[in-house]
Amino acid sequence: MLASRILRLKIWDDDNGGAWEKSVLDMNYQILLVSQFTLLANTKKRNKPDFHGACSRSLAEDIYLALVNKTRELYIKEKELDKDEGAKRVQDGVFGAMMQVALVNDGPVTFEINTPTKEPVKNIQKGVPKGSAKGTSKGTPESTPSGTETSSTYDTTENVENI
């Protein structure tokens, strides 16, 4: 789902000046997928970035590689390319490495591309009043809106399925 959205998101103008009409596939552009965990740092509480809400390195790498492979697979299928040409069209960085990436940012627009997610599995303990759940200062909310970050456990299988 995420790989398809990356390939099909209409973010370029067409030849007649129509805004938001063409996708990466329409334009035959290349894609560079790099792991960028620093975009998700929590800076709400302190002056230092907090990455404690991130998944484990091995899970993050699995998700990243699955995204690279699925994006490449869909590009190859859509454009009827061989694997070598597909690897040229969808390139990746080195997971977790310090990299210097040069690019030309064509416009003041940045997109965060998301997919639908399931409700998190909540760690609610019976008999513990709301606002005093063990291990948290404010407790675990009885209900959390979809897509909201909580200190709950997530079904990580869906992360790979949504790619």
KOLPABA-769021 format. One record per atom (N, C-alpha, C, O): residue number from 1; residue in one letter; x, y, z. Coordinates in Angstrom, 2 decimals. Atoms other than C-alpha are relative to their C-alpha. Layout:
BEGIN
> NUM,A,X,Y,Z $
...
END
This chain:
BEGIN
> 1,M,0.82,-1.18,0.00 $
> 1,M,0.00,0.00,0.00 $
> 1,M,0.87,1.27,0.00 $
> 1,M,0.63,2.19,-0.78 $
> 2,L,-0.87,-1.17,-0.05 $
> 2,L,2.76,2.49,0.92 $
> 2,L,0.83,0.12,-1.26 $
> 2,L,0.99,1.21,-1.80 $
> 3,A,-0.80,-0.02,1.23 $
> 3,A,4.93,1.51,-2.05 $
> 3,A,-0.84,0.49,-1.18 $
> 3,A,-0.37,1.29,-1.99 $
> 4,S,0.90,-0.43,1.06 $
> 4,S,1.98,1.95,-4.38 $
> 4,S,-0.31,1.48,0.11 $
> 4,S,-0.36,2.18,-0.91 $
> 5,R,0.29,-1.42,-0.19 $
> 5,R,1.18,5.33,-2.88 $
> 5,R,1.19,0.86,-0.40 $
> 5,R,1.01,1.92,-1.00 $
> 6,I,-1.20,-0.74,0.40 $
> 6,I,4.78,6.49,-3.37 $
> 6,I,0.07,0.11,-1.52 $
> 6,I,0.38,1.17,-2.06 $
> 7,L,-0.08,0.02,1.46 $
> 7,L,4.64,5.49,-7.03 $
> 7,L,-1.12,0.76,-0.69 $
> 7,L,-0.94,1.30,-1.78 $
> 8,R,1.18,-0.55,0.67 $
> 8,R,1.16,6.85,-7.75 $
> 8,R,-0.45,1.38,0.50 $
> 8,R,-1.38,1.95,-0.06 $
> 9,L,0.39,-1.31,-0.53 $
> 9,L,0.96,10.06,-5.70 $
> 9,L,0.22,1.07,-1.06 $
> 9,L,1.33,1.23,-1.56 $
> 10,K,-0.05,-1.01,1.08 $
> 10,K,0.21,12.85,-8.18 $
> 10,K,0.46,1.33,0.59 $
> 10,K,-0.31,2.04,1.23 $
> 11,I,-0.59,-1.21,-0.61 $
> 11,I,2.55,15.70,-7.23 $
> 11,I,0.67,0.92,-1.02 $
> 11,I,1.23,1.95,-0.65 $
> 12,W,-0.59,-0.85,1.02 $
> 12,W,3.76,17.10,-10.57 $
> 12,W,-1.08,0.53,-0.94 $
> 12,W,-2.13,-0.10,-1.12 $
> 13,D,0.93,-0.60,0.95 $
> 13,D,2.02,19.38,-13.05 $
> 13,D,0.04,-0.77,-1.32 $
> 13,D,1.06,-1.38,-1.66 $
> 14,D,0.01,0.61,1.33 $
> 14,D,0.94,18.04,-16.43 $
> 14,D,0.49,1.02,-1.04 $
> 14,D,0.81,2.15,-0.69 $
> 15,D,-0.53,-0.85,1.08 $
> 15,D,2.01,19.51,-19.80 $
> 15,D,-0.87,1.24,-0.26 $
> 15,D,-0.40,2.21,-0.85 $
> 16,N,0.91,-1.13,0.21 $
> 16,N,-1.02,21.83,-19.83 $
> 16,N,-0.08,0.92,1.21 $
> 16,N,-0.92,1.81,1.26 $
> 17,G,-0.01,-0.85,-1.18 $
> 17,G,-0.20,23.39,-16.44 $
> 17,G,-0.95,-0.44,1.09 $
> 17,G,-1.07,0.25,2.11 $
> 18,G,0.90,0.51,-1.03 $
> 18,G,-2.72,21.32,-14.50 $
> 18,G,0.80,-0.46,1.21 $
> 18,G,1.70,-1.30,1.09 $
> 19,A,-0.75,0.32,-1.22 $
> 19,A,-1.49,21.08,-10.90 $
> 19,A,-0.38,-1.37,0.55 $
> 19,A,-1.53,-1.79,0.46 $
> 20,W,0.19,1.28,-0.70 $
> 20,W,-1.08,17.75,-9.07 $
> 20,W,-0.61,-1.05,-0.92 $
> 20,W,-1.59,-1.70,-0.56 $
> 21,E,0.58,0.90,1.00 $
> 21,E,-1.70,15.64,-12.18 $
> 21,E,0.86,-1.22,-0.34 $
> 21,E,0.34,-2.20,-0.87 $
> 22,K,-0.87,1.09,0.45 $
> 22,K,1.35,13.37,-12.66 $
> 22,K,0.77,-0.61,1.18 $
> 22,K,1.11,0.07,2.15 $
> 23,S,-0.70,0.77,-1.04 $
> 23,S,3.08,10.70,-10.56 $
> 23,S,1.44,-0.32,-0.44 $
> 23,S,1.85,0.00,-1.55 $
> 24,V,-1.35,0.49,0.32 $
> 24,V,6.61,9.25,-10.43 $
> 24,V,-0.07,-0.91,-1.22 $
> 24,V,0.75,-0.81,-2.13 $
> 25,L,0.15,0.91,1.14 $
> 25,L,5.40,6.54,-12.81 $
> 25,L,-0.31,0.76,-1.29 $
> 25,L,0.25,0.47,-2.34 $
> 26,D,0.35,-0.80,1.18 $
> 26,D,3.84,9.07,-15.18 $
> 26,D,1.21,0.73,-0.56 $
> 26,D,1.36,0.86,-1.78 $
> 27,M,-1.16,-0.80,0.41 $
> 27,M,7.08,11.08,-15.27 $
> 27,M,1.24,-0.85,-0.29 $
> 27,M,2.24,-0.33,-0.77 $
> 28,N,-1.15,0.90,0.15 $
> 28,N,9.40,8.03,-15.44 $
> 28,N,1.20,0.45,0.82 $
> 28,N,2.35,0.34,0.38 $
> 29,Y,-1.06,-0.47,-0.89 $
> 29,Y,11.39,9.47,-12.54 $
> 29,Y,0.59,-1.15,0.81 $
> 29,Y,0.02,-2.23,0.91 $
> 30,Q,-0.64,0.94,-0.92 $
> 30,Q,13.79,7.66,-10.25 $
> 30,Q,-0.46,0.30,1.43 $
> 30,Q,-0.95,1.39,1.73 $
> 31,I,0.33,-0.15,-1.41 $
> 31,I,13.18,7.11,-6.55 $
> 31,I,1.24,-0.36,0.81 $
> 31,I,1.92,-1.35,0.51 $
> 32,L,-1.07,0.31,-0.95 $
> 32,L,15.78,7.23,-3.78 $
> 32,L,-0.66,-0.14,1.36 $
> 32,L,-1.15,0.84,1.92 $
> 33,L,0.56,0.26,-1.32 $
> 33,L,14.56,5.61,-0.56 $
> 33,L,1.14,-0.10,1.00 $
> 33,L,2.02,-0.96,0.87 $
> 34,V,-1.01,0.04,-1.05 $
> 34,V,16.70,6.33,2.49 $
> 34,V,-0.69,-0.10,1.35 $
> 34,V,-1.77,0.45,1.55 $
> 35,S,0.54,0.07,-1.36 $
> 35,S,16.10,5.45,6.13 $
> 35,S,0.31,1.32,0.68 $
> 35,S,1.45,1.79,0.65 $
> 36,Q,-0.17,-1.32,-0.60 $
> 36,Q,15.59,8.69,8.03 $
> 36,Q,-0.72,0.03,1.35 $
> 36,Q,-1.77,0.66,1.49 $
> 37,F,0.67,0.10,-1.29 $
> 37,F,14.78,7.93,11.65 $
> 37,F,-0.07,1.34,0.73 $
> 37,F,-0.93,1.52,1.60 $
> 38,T,-0.01,-1.27,-0.73 $
> 38,T,15.59,11.47,12.78 $
> 38,T,-1.25,0.82,-0.26 $
> 38,T,-1.53,1.76,0.49 $
> 39,L,1.23,-0.74,0.25 $
> 39,L,12.34,12.70,11.24 $
> 39,L,-1.06,-0.29,1.06 $
> 39,L,-2.01,0.47,1.21 $
> 40,L,1.02,0.40,-0.96 $
> 40,L,10.41,10.93,13.99 $
> 40,L,0.43,0.17,1.45 $
> 40,L,-0.10,-0.52,2.33 $
> 41,A,-0.43,-0.25,-1.37 $
> 41,A,12.18,12.22,17.07 $
> 41,A,-1.10,0.74,0.76 $
> 41,A,-1.74,1.63,0.21 $
> 42,N,0.95,-0.70,-0.86 $
> 42,N,9.91,13.28,19.93 $
> 42,N,0.76,1.12,0.70 $
> 42,N,1.73,0.87,1.41 $
> 43,T,-0.66,-1.15,-0.63 $
> 43,T,10.88,16.77,21.07 $
> 43,T,-0.96,0.77,0.89 $
> 43,T,-0.73,1.94,1.20 $
> 44,K,1.03,-0.68,-0.79 $
> 44,K,7.80,17.58,23.16 $
> 44,K,0.44,0.36,1.41 $
> 44,K,0.03,1.39,1.94 $
> 45,K,-0.29,-0.19,-1.42 $
> 45,K,9.36,17.29,26.62 $
> 45,K,1.32,0.69,0.31 $
> 45,K,1.43,1.38,1.33 $
> 46,R,-1.33,-0.51,-0.32 $
> 46,R,12.99,18.32,26.41 $
> 46,R,0.65,0.63,-1.21 $
> 46,R,0.07,0.68,-2.30 $
> 47,N,-0.78,-0.58,1.08 $
> 47,N,15.63,20.02,24.32 $
> 47,N,0.81,-1.04,-0.75 $
> 47,N,1.49,-0.72,-1.73 $
> 48,K,-0.70,1.09,0.69 $
> 48,K,17.08,16.64,23.33 $
> 48,K,-1.03,-0.88,-0.71 $
> 48,K,-2.10,-1.12,-0.16 $
> 49,P,0.94,0.89,0.68 $
> 49,P,15.43,14.40,20.74 $
> 49,P,-0.13,-1.33,0.73 $
> 49,P,0.84,-1.86,1.27 $
> 50,D,0.30,1.26,-0.67 $
> 50,D,13.79,11.28,22.16 $
> 50,D,-0.44,-1.01,-1.05 $
> 50,D,-1.41,-0.79,-1.76 $
> 51,F,0.32,1.03,0.97 $
> 51,F,13.74,8.12,20.05 $
> 51,F,-0.52,-1.27,0.67 $
> 51,F,-0.54,-2.33,0.05 $
> 52,H,0.44,1.17,-0.74 $
> 52,H,12.35,5.76,22.71 $
> 52,H,-1.26,-0.65,-0.58 $
> 52,H,-1.50,-1.83,-0.33 $
> 53,G,1.20,0.56,0.61 $
> 53,G,9.09,5.30,20.76 $
> 53,G,0.27,-0.76,-1.29 $
> 53,G,-0.65,-1.35,-1.86 $
> 54,A,-0.34,0.67,1.26 $
> 54,A,10.94,3.87,17.75 $
> 54,A,0.02,-1.51,0.20 $
> 54,A,0.25,-2.00,1.30 $
> 55,C,-0.10,1.46,-0.09 $
> 55,C,10.83,0.17,16.96 $
> 55,C,1.47,-0.41,0.01 $
> 55,C,2.35,0.43,-0.19 $
> 56,S,-1.38,0.48,-0.06 $
> 56,S,13.93,-1.99,17.25 $
> 56,S,0.69,0.18,-1.35 $
> 56,S,0.04,0.26,-2.39 $
> 57,R,-0.78,-0.18,1.24 $
> 57,R,16.71,-1.57,14.71 $
> 57,R,-0.28,-1.12,-1.00 $
> 57,R,-0.45,-0.86,-2.19 $
> 58,S,0.21,1.12,0.92 $
> 58,S,16.15,-5.05,13.26 $
> 58,S,-1.38,0.07,-0.65 $
> 58,S,-1.51,-0.21,-1.84 $
> 59,L,1.34,-0.13,0.57 $
> 59,L,12.40,-4.48,12.81 $
> 59,L,-0.04,1.17,-0.99 $
> 59,L,-0.62,1.05,-2.07 $
> 60,A,-0.02,-1.17,0.88 $
> 60,A,12.98,-1.02,11.31 $
> 60,A,0.70,-0.35,-1.31 $
> 60,A,0.24,0.04,-2.39 $
> 61,E,-0.72,0.38,1.23 $
> 61,E,15.50,-2.47,8.85 $
> 61,E,-0.84,-0.94,-0.86 $
> 61,E,-0.85,-0.82,-2.08 $
> 62,D,0.88,0.91,0.75 $
> 62,D,13.08,-5.26,7.88 $
> 62,D,-1.09,0.78,-0.73 $
> 62,D,-1.37,0.51,-1.90 $
> 63,I,1.07,-0.81,0.61 $
> 63,I,10.32,-2.71,7.23 $
> 63,I,0.57,0.82,-1.16 $
> 63,I,-0.04,0.90,-2.23 $
> 64,Y,-0.65,-0.81,1.03 $
> 64,Y,12.69,-0.46,5.26 $
> 64,Y,0.32,-0.83,-1.24 $
> 64,Y,0.00,-0.44,-2.36 $
> 65,L,-0.37,0.85,1.14 $
> 65,L,14.00,-3.31,3.08 $
> 65,L,-1.24,-0.52,-0.72 $
> 65,L,-1.23,-0.65,-1.95 $
> 66,A,1.25,0.44,0.62 $
> 66,A,10.45,-4.58,2.49 $
> 66,A,-0.57,1.12,-0.87 $
> 66,A,-1.09,0.87,-1.96 $
> 67,L,0.48,-1.13,0.79 $
> 67,L,9.48,-1.08,1.31 $
> 67,L,0.81,0.18,-1.27 $
> 67,L,0.25,0.39,-2.34 $
> 68,V,-0.87,-0.12,1.18 $
> 68,V,12.47,-0.86,-1.04 $
> 68,V,-0.36,-1.09,-1.01 $
> 68,V,-0.54,-0.81,-2.20 $
> 69,N,0.28,1.13,0.90 $
> 69,N,11.74,-4.32,-2.48 $
> 69,N,-1.37,0.11,-0.65 $
> 69,N,-1.52,-0.14,-1.84 $
> 70,K,1.36,-0.11,0.53 $
> 70,K,8.00,-3.74,-2.87 $
> 70,K,-0.11,1.15,-1.00 $
> 70,K,-0.76,1.01,-2.03 $
> 71,T,0.03,-1.13,0.92 $
> 71,T,8.49,-0.32,-4.49 $
> 71,T,0.66,-0.36,-1.32 $
> 71,T,0.15,-0.03,-2.39 $
> 72,R,-0.71,0.45,1.20 $
> 72,R,11.00,-1.81,-6.93 $
> 72,R,-0.87,-0.98,-0.80 $
> 72,R,-1.00,-0.86,-2.02 $
> 73,E,0.84,1.01,0.63 $
> 73,E,8.71,-4.76,-7.65 $
> 73,E,-1.18,0.64,-0.75 $
> 73,E,-1.48,0.27,-1.89 $
> 74,L,1.15,-0.66,0.63 $
> 74,L,5.72,-2.50,-8.39 $
> 74,L,0.42,0.87,-1.19 $
> 74,L,-0.28,0.92,-2.20 $
> 75,Y,-0.50,-0.83,1.11 $
> 75,Y,7.79,-0.13,-10.57 $
> 75,Y,0.30,-0.89,-1.20 $
> 75,Y,-0.08,-0.58,-2.33 $
> 76,I,-0.35,0.95,1.07 $
> 76,I,9.13,-3.09,-12.59 $
> 76,I,-1.26,-0.53,-0.67 $
> 76,I,-1.33,-0.58,-1.90 $
> 77,K,1.24,0.55,0.54 $
> 77,K,5.65,-4.56,-13.00 $
> 77,K,-0.77,1.05,-0.81 $
> 77,K,-1.22,0.78,-1.92 $
> 78,E,0.76,-1.06,0.66 $
> 78,E,3.98,-1.25,-13.92 $
> 78,E,0.63,0.43,-1.32 $
> 78,E,-0.08,0.68,-2.30 $
> 79,K,-0.71,-0.49,1.20 $
> 79,K,6.64,-0.23,-16.48 $
> 79,K,0.58,-1.13,-0.85 $
> 79,K,1.21,-0.88,-1.87 $
> 80,E,-0.49,1.17,0.72 $
> 80,E,7.48,-3.78,-17.63 $
> 80,E,1.52,0.09,-0.23 $
> 80,E,2.00,-0.03,-1.36 $
> 81,L,-1.45,-0.13,0.05 $
> 81,L,11.17,-3.35,-16.83 $
> 81,L,0.68,-1.30,0.41 $
> 81,L,0.05,-2.14,1.06 $
> 82,D,-0.76,1.12,-0.54 $
> 82,D,13.88,-5.94,-16.24 $
> 82,D,0.53,0.42,1.38 $
> 82,D,0.45,1.59,1.75 $
> 83,K,-0.43,-0.27,-1.39 $
> 83,K,15.37,-6.20,-12.73 $
> 83,K,1.12,1.03,0.08 $
> 83,K,1.14,1.84,1.00 $
> 84,D,-1.11,-0.97,-0.01 $
> 84,D,18.52,-4.23,-13.58 $
> 84,D,-0.52,1.42,-0.17 $
> 84,D,-0.09,2.34,0.53 $
> 85,E,0.57,-1.33,0.21 $
> 85,E,16.51,-1.29,-14.91 $
> 85,E,-0.85,0.42,1.20 $
> 85,E,-0.86,1.59,1.58 $
> 86,G,0.79,-0.29,-1.20 $
> 86,G,14.17,-1.54,-11.91 $
> 86,G,0.88,0.45,1.15 $
> 86,G,0.50,1.33,1.92 $
> 87,A,-0.95,-0.40,-1.05 $
> 87,A,17.18,-1.30,-9.58 $
> 87,A,0.53,1.41,-0.23 $
> 87,A,0.83,2.12,0.72 $
> 88,K,-0.42,-1.37,0.31 $
> 88,K,18.24,1.88,-11.38 $
> 88,K,-1.10,1.00,0.32 $
> 88,K,-0.81,2.11,0.78 $
> 89,R,1.12,-0.90,-0.22 $
> 89,R,14.76,3.41,-11.07 $
> 89,R,-0.33,0.18,1.48 $
> 89,R,-0.72,1.26,1.91 $
> 90,V,0.26,-0.06,-1.45 $
> 90,V,14.32,2.58,-7.35 $
> 90,V,1.29,-0.36,0.72 $
> 90,V,1.67,-1.53,0.78 $
> 91,Q,-1.28,0.20,-0.68 $
> 91,Q,17.55,3.04,-5.41 $
> 91,Q,-0.18,0.20,1.50 $
> 91,Q,-1.15,0.82,1.95 $
> 92,D,0.09,-0.12,-1.46 $
> 92,D,18.22,2.83,-1.70 $
> 92,D,1.35,0.41,0.56 $
> 92,D,2.39,0.30,-0.08 $
> 93,G,-1.21,-0.34,-0.73 $
> 93,G,20.72,4.06,0.82 $
> 93,G,0.43,-1.19,0.83 $
> 93,G,-0.07,-2.30,0.63 $
> 94,V,-0.46,1.04,-0.90 $
> 94,V,22.54,2.04,3.46 $
> 94,V,-0.71,0.22,1.33 $
> 94,V,-0.55,1.28,1.95 $
> 95,F,0.79,-0.16,-1.21 $
> 95,F,20.27,1.44,6.45 $
> 95,F,0.89,0.34,1.20 $
> 95,F,1.89,-0.33,1.47 $
> 96,G,-0.69,-0.39,-1.23 $
> 96,G,21.48,3.22,9.58 $
> 96,G,1.33,0.68,-0.19 $
> 96,G,2.00,1.03,0.79 $
> 97,A,-1.31,-0.60,0.26 $
> 97,A,24.53,4.71,7.90 $
> 97,A,-0.09,1.52,-0.03 $
> 97,A,-1.14,2.09,-0.31 $
> 98,M,-0.11,-1.44,0.19 $
> 98,M,25.67,8.31,7.97 $
> 98,M,0.19,0.21,-1.50 $
> 98,M,1.16,-0.28,-2.08 $
> 99,M,-0.07,-0.21,1.44 $
> 99,M,25.02,9.45,4.41 $
> 99,M,-0.14,1.49,-0.29 $
> 99,M,-0.81,2.22,0.43 $
> 100,Q,0.18,-1.35,0.50 $
> 100,Q,25.34,12.70,2.57 $
> 100,Q,-0.78,-0.11,-1.31 $
> 100,Q,-0.29,-0.67,-2.29 $
> 101,V,0.86,0.08,1.17 $
> 101,V,22.49,13.04,0.10 $
> 101,V,-0.18,1.40,-0.55 $
> 101,V,-0.63,2.31,0.15 $
> 102,A,0.18,-1.30,0.65 $
> 102,A,22.47,15.91,-2.38 $
> 102,A,-1.25,-0.07,-0.86 $
> 102,A,-1.48,-1.07,-1.55 $
> 103,L,1.20,-0.04,0.80 $
> 103,L,19.21,16.93,-4.00 $
> 103,L,-0.38,1.43,-0.31 $
> 103,L,0.09,2.37,0.33 $
> 104,V,0.57,-1.30,0.31 $
> 104,V,17.40,19.80,-5.60 $
> 104,V,-1.46,-0.08,0.41 $
> 104,V,-2.23,-0.86,-0.14 $
> 105,N,1.37,-0.02,-0.47 $
> 105,N,14.19,20.56,-3.75 $
> 105,N,-0.78,0.96,-0.89 $
> 105,N,-0.59,2.18,-0.82 $
> 106,D,0.73,-0.80,0.98 $
> 106,D,11.82,21.77,-6.46 $
> 106,D,-1.34,0.46,0.59 $
> 106,D,-2.38,-0.12,0.30 $
> 107,G,1.23,-0.54,-0.58 $
> 107,G,9.30,23.79,-4.48 $
> 107,G,-0.02,-0.10,1.51 $
> 107,G,0.78,-0.81,2.12 $
> 108,P,0.08,-0.06,-1.46 $
> 108,P,8.27,24.45,-0.93 $
> 108,P,-0.90,-1.07,0.60 $
> 108,P,-1.41,-0.88,1.71 $
> 109,V,0.94,1.00,-0.46 $
> 109,V,6.21,21.26,-0.56 $
> 109,V,0.73,-1.24,0.50 $
> 109,V,1.64,-1.74,-0.16 $
> 110,T,-0.51,1.26,-0.55 $
> 110,T,7.04,18.28,1.66 $
> 110,T,-1.20,-0.85,0.36 $
> 110,T,-2.16,-0.35,0.95 $
> 111,F,1.10,0.90,-0.29 $
> 111,F,4.77,15.25,1.96 $
> 111,F,0.42,-1.06,1.01 $
> 111,F,1.53,-1.59,0.93 $
> 112,E,-0.16,1.17,-0.85 $
> 112,E,4.47,12.73,4.76 $
> 112,E,-1.02,-0.99,-0.51 $
> 112,E,-2.23,-0.75,-0.44 $
> 113,I,0.89,0.97,0.64 $
> 113,I,3.02,9.65,3.08 $
> 113,I,-0.35,-1.08,1.02 $
> 113,I,0.53,-1.76,1.55 $
> 114,N,0.49,0.94,-1.01 $
> 114,N,0.90,7.48,5.37 $
> 114,N,-0.95,-1.01,-0.62 $
> 114,N,-1.44,-0.83,-1.74 $
> 115,T,1.01,0.98,0.36 $
> 115,T,-1.30,4.42,5.12 $
> 115,T,-0.91,-0.19,1.21 $
> 115,T,-0.52,0.14,2.33 $
> 116,P,0.88,0.25,-1.14 $
> 116,P,-4.29,3.46,7.24 $
> 116,P,0.63,-1.00,0.96 $
> 116,P,1.33,-1.93,0.54 $
> 117,T,-0.53,0.92,-0.99 $
> 117,T,-3.36,1.73,10.49 $
> 117,T,-1.14,-0.49,0.88 $
> 117,T,-2.19,0.14,0.99 $
> 118,K,0.97,0.54,-0.95 $
> 118,K,-5.23,-0.45,12.96 $
> 118,K,0.18,0.70,1.34 $
> 118,K,1.20,1.34,1.59 $
> 119,E,-0.10,-0.52,-1.36 $
> 119,E,-5.96,0.63,16.50 $
> 119,E,1.15,-0.71,0.71 $
> 119,E,1.35,-1.91,0.49 $
> 120,P,-1.04,0.67,-0.77 $
> 120,P,-3.01,-0.05,18.84 $
> 120,P,-0.61,-0.96,1.01 $
> 120,P,-1.73,-0.76,1.48 $
> 121,V,0.41,0.92,-1.06 $
> 121,V,-3.27,-2.97,21.24 $
> 121,V,0.35,0.68,1.31 $
> 121,V,1.52,0.97,1.56 $
> 122,K,-0.22,-0.77,-1.21 $
> 122,K,-3.68,-1.26,24.58 $
> 122,K,0.46,-0.88,1.16 $
> 122,K,0.04,-2.04,1.27 $
> 123,N,-0.50,0.68,-1.19 $
> 123,N,-1.87,-2.29,27.76 $
> 123,N,-0.82,0.42,1.22 $
> 123,N,-0.28,1.01,2.15 $
> 124,I,0.86,-0.41,-1.11 $
> 124,I,-4.83,-1.75,30.08 $
> 124,I,-0.05,-1.13,1.01 $
> 124,I,-0.31,-2.29,0.67 $
> 125,Q,0.03,0.98,-1.08 $
> 125,Q,-4.65,-3.52,33.42 $
> 125,Q,-1.31,0.14,0.75 $
> 125,Q,-1.68,1.24,1.15 $
> 126,K,1.26,-0.05,-0.74 $
> 126,K,-7.94,-4.47,35.10 $
> 126,K,0.26,0.38,1.44 $
> 126,K,1.25,-0.04,2.05 $
> 127,G,-0.10,-0.38,-1.41 $
> 127,G,-8.47,-2.92,38.48 $
> 127,G,0.91,1.19,0.26 $
> 127,G,1.00,1.65,1.40 $
> 128,V,-0.87,-1.16,-0.17 $
> 128,V,-6.02,-0.04,37.88 $
> 128,V,-0.78,1.21,-0.49 $
> 128,V,-1.15,1.26,-1.66 $
> 129,P,0.78,-1.16,0.41 $
> 129,P,-7.83,3.31,37.85 $
> 129,P,0.67,0.77,-1.13 $
> 129,P,1.89,0.84,-1.21 $
> 130,K,-0.51,-0.84,1.08 $
> 130,K,-7.49,5.49,34.76 $
> 130,K,0.81,1.14,0.61 $
> 130,K,0.38,1.76,1.58 $
> 131,G,-0.85,-1.06,-0.53 $
> 131,G,-4.66,7.95,35.34 $
> 131,G,1.06,-0.52,0.94 $
> 131,G,1.89,0.25,1.42 $
> 132,S,-1.03,0.53,-0.89 $
> 132,S,-2.58,5.60,37.46 $
> 132,S,0.48,-1.37,-0.45 $
> 132,S,0.88,-2.19,0.38 $
> 133,A,-0.47,1.28,0.52 $
> 133,A,-1.66,2.68,35.20 $
> 133,A,1.48,-0.18,0.31 $
> 133,A,2.27,0.76,0.21 $
> 134,K,-1.38,0.31,-0.36 $
> 134,K,1.55,0.98,36.23 $
> 134,K,0.95,0.34,-1.14 $
> 134,K,0.71,-0.04,-2.29 $
> 135,G,-1.04,-0.31,0.98 $
> 135,G,4.61,2.34,34.43 $
> 135,G,-0.23,1.29,-0.76 $
> 135,G,0.62,1.69,-1.56 $
> 136,T,0.23,-1.28,0.68 $
> 136,T,3.02,5.57,33.21 $
> 136,T,-0.43,1.03,1.01 $
> 136,T,-1.03,0.70,2.03 $
> 137,S,0.36,-1.06,-0.94 $
> 137,S,2.54,8.90,34.89 $
> 137,S,-1.44,0.44,-0.16 $
> 137,S,-2.05,0.91,0.80 $
> 138,K,1.36,-0.46,0.23 $
> 138,K,-0.80,9.66,33.31 $
> 138,K,-0.96,-1.14,-0.31 $
> 138,K,-2.13,-0.89,-0.58 $
> 139,G,0.88,1.13,0.25 $
> 139,G,-2.16,6.16,32.78 $
> 139,G,-0.19,-0.27,-1.47 $
> 139,G,0.42,0.38,-2.33 $
> 140,T,0.29,0.38,1.36 $
> 140,T,-3.48,4.54,29.67 $
> 140,T,-1.42,0.42,-0.30 $
> 140,T,-2.35,0.03,0.40 $
> 141,P,1.35,-0.46,0.31 $
> 141,P,-6.44,6.21,28.03 $
> 141,P,-0.91,-1.18,-0.35 $
> 141,P,-0.46,-2.19,-0.88 $
> 142,E,0.95,1.05,0.30 $
> 142,E,-9.59,4.13,27.69 $
> 142,E,-0.17,-0.17,-1.50 $
> 142,E,-0.32,-1.29,-1.98 $
> 143,S,0.07,0.09,1.46 $
> 143,S,-9.79,4.94,23.99 $
> 143,S,0.95,1.03,-0.59 $
> 143,S,1.14,2.12,-0.05 $
> 144,T,-0.96,-0.87,0.66 $
> 144,T,-7.30,6.47,21.61 $
> 144,T,-0.41,0.15,-1.45 $
> 144,T,-0.68,-0.86,-2.10 $
> 145,P,0.37,-0.18,1.42 $
> 145,P,-8.14,8.01,18.22 $
> 145,P,0.98,-0.72,-0.91 $
> 145,P,2.17,-0.83,-0.59 $
> 146,S,-0.85,0.70,0.96 $
> 146,S,-6.79,6.11,15.24 $
> 146,S,1.13,0.90,-0.46 $
> 146,S,0.92,2.08,-0.75 $
> 147,G,-1.16,-0.75,0.47 $
> 147,G,-3.29,7.20,14.26 $
> 147,G,0.69,0.80,1.09 $
> 147,G,1.69,1.45,0.81 $
> 148,T,-0.61,-0.75,-1.08 $
> 148,T,-2.51,8.72,17.67 $
> 148,T,1.09,-0.83,0.67 $
> 148,T,0.90,-2.02,0.90 $
> 149,E,-1.08,0.71,-0.68 $
> 149,E,0.79,7.80,19.31 $
> 149,E,-0.37,-0.22,1.46 $
> 149,E,-0.86,0.69,2.13 $
> 150,T,0.20,0.31,-1.42 $
> 150,T,0.46,6.08,22.67 $
> 150,T,1.16,-0.84,0.46 $
> 150,T,2.01,-1.23,-0.33 $
> 151,S,-1.04,0.88,-0.52 $
> 151,S,2.69,4.07,24.94 $
> 151,S,-0.52,-1.42,0.02 $
> 151,S,-0.37,-2.13,1.02 $
> 152,S,0.59,1.31,0.11 $
> 152,S,0.96,0.91,23.76 $
> 152,S,0.84,-0.89,-0.89 $
> 152,S,1.83,-0.45,-1.48 $
> 153,T,-0.67,0.96,0.85 $
> 153,T,2.07,-2.20,21.93 $
> 153,T,-0.71,-0.04,-1.34 $
> 153,T,-1.94,-0.11,-1.38 $
> 154,Y,0.59,0.02,1.33 $
> 154,Y,1.51,-2.23,18.18 $
> 154,Y,0.24,-1.33,-0.66 $
> 154,Y,1.23,-2.00,-0.37 $
> 155,D,-0.16,1.21,0.79 $
> 155,D,1.01,-5.16,15.85 $
> 155,D,0.98,0.33,-1.13 $
> 155,D,0.60,0.94,-2.13 $
> 156,T,-1.04,-0.37,0.97 $
> 156,T,4.28,-4.87,13.91 $
> 156,T,-0.16,-0.74,-1.32 $
> 156,T,0.41,-0.32,-2.32 $
> 157,T,0.23,0.73,1.25 $
> 157,T,3.14,-7.43,11.33 $
> 157,T,-0.68,0.90,-1.01 $
> 157,T,-0.38,0.83,-2.20 $
> 158,E,0.72,-0.89,0.92 $
> 158,E,0.82,-4.79,9.87 $
> 158,E,0.94,1.00,-0.65 $
> 158,E,0.68,1.42,-1.78 $
> 159,N,-0.93,-0.95,0.59 $
> 159,N,3.76,-2.45,9.30 $
> 159,N,0.53,-0.52,-1.34 $
> 159,N,0.62,0.24,-2.30 $
> 160,V,-0.52,0.58,1.22 $
> 160,V,5.15,-4.83,6.69 $
> 160,V,-1.14,-0.25,-0.98 $
> 160,V,-0.94,-0.09,-2.19 $
> 161,E,1.12,0.26,0.88 $
> 161,E,1.70,-5.74,5.31 $
> 161,E,-0.46,1.26,-0.71 $
> 161,E,-0.92,1.17,-1.85 $
> 162,N,0.45,-1.24,0.61 $
> 162,N,0.90,-2.07,4.60 $
> 162,N,0.98,0.56,-1.02 $
> 162,N,0.68,1.56,-1.68 $
> 163,I,-0.98,-0.47,0.96 $
> 163,I,4.02,-1.65,2.47 $
> 163,I,-0.48,-0.30,-1.37 $
> 163,I,0.20,0.01,-2.35 $
END
